[in-house]
Amino acid sequence: MAEFDGRPLFSCRNCLNPLAFHHDLISKTFKAQTGQAYMFSNAMNVVLGRKEDKQMITGIYTIAKIYCSNCGEELGWHYLRAYDLKQKWKEGNFILEKFKMLKEYK
């Protein structure tokens, strides 16, 4: 488990498992099934689901759904591949649904 230094972090709303640090937040402008979602450069304490190609608003991507490693809650997805060259910058990043997280200070 990661060590915390008093900076904000995002945790699973269901079980409070730490998921991402605020300093890894890239964008708050993404949309998901439950509404607003955030993009992070790194995520922790998550399990990747199977790879799948998915048509999204900005194109086709290979993604893997991500789940909380503690409670199994589906949290969002991990961009594995973008087929559009303009969207390649998303590869390797994580989308976490805002509704499924809490912002905490540890």
Order of alpha helices (4+ residues) and beta strands (2+ residues): beta-beta-beta-beta-beta-beta-beta-beta-beta
